[in-house]
Amino acid sequence: MTRWILSRPETLTEIEQLRLKAVLANCPELDALTGRVRSFAQMLTERQGERLPQWLDAVRQDDLPSLHTLAAGIDRDRDAVIAGLTLPWNSGVVEGHVNRIKMLKRQMFGRAGFALLRKRVLLAP
């Protein structure tokens, strides 16, 4: 079910689409959740951060407590989330380097100090 909801509708097989439609017809809460999740996914993929305030307002009006928690978390840092959904820049490269450094540190597992970690980071390909 989760995969069906989180997948693009056009990528589902005909049988999956029929089964999902049958489940959603019998569960209005799940149908509402599916609509909100897909709307948010569209905002993410199409970089439509300007739609976020309306989405958050609509989620607050729904009777979906799990999405209320998500909306409250997003609302705490609304400007940053809107920027992330709108602007073309990201910190992916920096996060990749941080991840690589953490991996090197874990490989050493406390057996060496900062000097060796520094050399491994600077001399790594």
Secondary structure, DSSP 8 states (H G I E B T S, - for coil): -HHHHHS-GGGS-HHHHHHHHHHHHH-HHHHHHHHHHHHHHHHHHHT-GGGHHHHHHHHHHSS-HHHHHHHHHHHHTHHHHHHHHH-S---HHHHHHHHHHHHHHHHHTTSS-HHHHHHHHHH--
